[in-house]
Amino acid sequence: QVQLVESGGGLVQAGGSLRLSCAVSISISILSRNAMGWYRQAPGKQRELVAAIISSGSPNYADSVKGRFTISRDWAKNTLNLQMNSLKPEDTAVYYCKVGLYGTDYWGKGTLVTVSS
C-alpha cells in the first residue's frame, strides 16, 4: 500500500507561482522505474495528465503547461514536486499525484489550485 499526500495548493493571481509537493509513504527510489506524475481535474472536466516522469527519462508535459511547469523528484525528502510558474486562470483545478507499483496505481486526495484573473 502506497500513500500519497499532496500539499502546496492555494489561491494565486494570474502570473504567479505555486509549488506542489506530494509526500510518498515509501521510498521513491522503489517507484522510480514506473511513471510518477501529476494530474489535474477542473470542474466539469475529465482528469488530465499534467506532467510525468519515468526513471531517468525526460519528463513529459501537457502542451498547455510546457515551459511553465516543471516536475521533479526530491530523493532526500521522498517527494514528487511540481513547480508551476506563469499561472493562468485555466490552470484552476484539483491537482493529484499518481504513482504505480506492481501494476497498481495509487492516487493522492488532491490539492486545490485556484488562479484568479
N, C-alpha and C positions, 0 to 999 in steps of 0.2 A: 504494500500500500504506500503510495506516494501522496504527500500532502503539499499543497501549494497555497501560498498566501500572498496576494498582490497588495501593494501599497503605493502611495505617491500620487494618486488621483486628486482632483480638486477642480476649482473654478479658476480659469485664467483668461485674460483678454487675448484677442486675436493678435498674433505676432509673438506671443510669449512662449515660454518653455516649461516643460514638466519632465521629471524623470520618474519613470515607473520602475518598481522593483518587485520581483517575485521570489519569495523565500521558498526554498525547496527542502523537504524534510530528509532527503537522502543526498549523498554526495553527487554533485552534478557531473563528476568525472565518470560515474557509472552510466549516466544518462546521455553523455555527450555523443555516443555513437548513433543515437536516434535524434530525430528532429526535435528541437525545442523552439517554441515560438510564441508570439503574441498575436492574439485575435481581438477583434472588436465587434460589437453589435450596437448599432444605432437604433433608436426607437422605430419600430415598424419595418425594420430591415433584417436581412439574414446576417448571421455571424460571418465575418470575412477575415481572411488572413491579412495581417499587417506586416509581419516580419518573422523569418525563421532562420535557424542556423543549425547545421548538421556537422558534427565532428570538427574537422579543421577546414571545412569548405567555406566558400564565400557565402555570406548571408544573402537571403532573398528578401526582397521588399515588394510590397504592392506598389504599382505605378503611382498611386495617389500620394505616397509618402516618401518616395525616393528623393534623396538629397536633403530631407528634413528630419527623418527618424534614423536612429542608429541602435541596433540590437547588440548586446554584449553579454558576456558571462563573467562573473566575479568568482574565481575559483576559491579565493580565501573566505569570502562571505557566503559562498554557496547560493548565489542568486543569479537570476536571469533578469537583465535590465533593458529598459527601452528609453533612450533619450529622445525626447520629442521637442523639436525646435520649430519656429515659424508656424505655430499652430493656427489652424483655421476653424471657423465655426463648424465646418463639415467633418472635423475630427471628433466632434462630440459623440461620445459613445461609452459603453461599459467595455473596459479592456480586460481581457482574460489571458493568462498564460497557460500553456499546454505543454506537457512532456509525454513521451512514450517510453514504455518499459515492458519488455517481453510481450509485445503485441497488444498492450492495453494503453489507452490514452487516459491521462489524468488532467483534470482542469481545476483551476482555482475558482473562487466565487466571484472574482472580478472587482475592479475598481473603477469608479465613475470619473470620467473626464468631461468637463463642460467648458467649451470655448465660447466666450461672448464676443459679439461683433462690436 
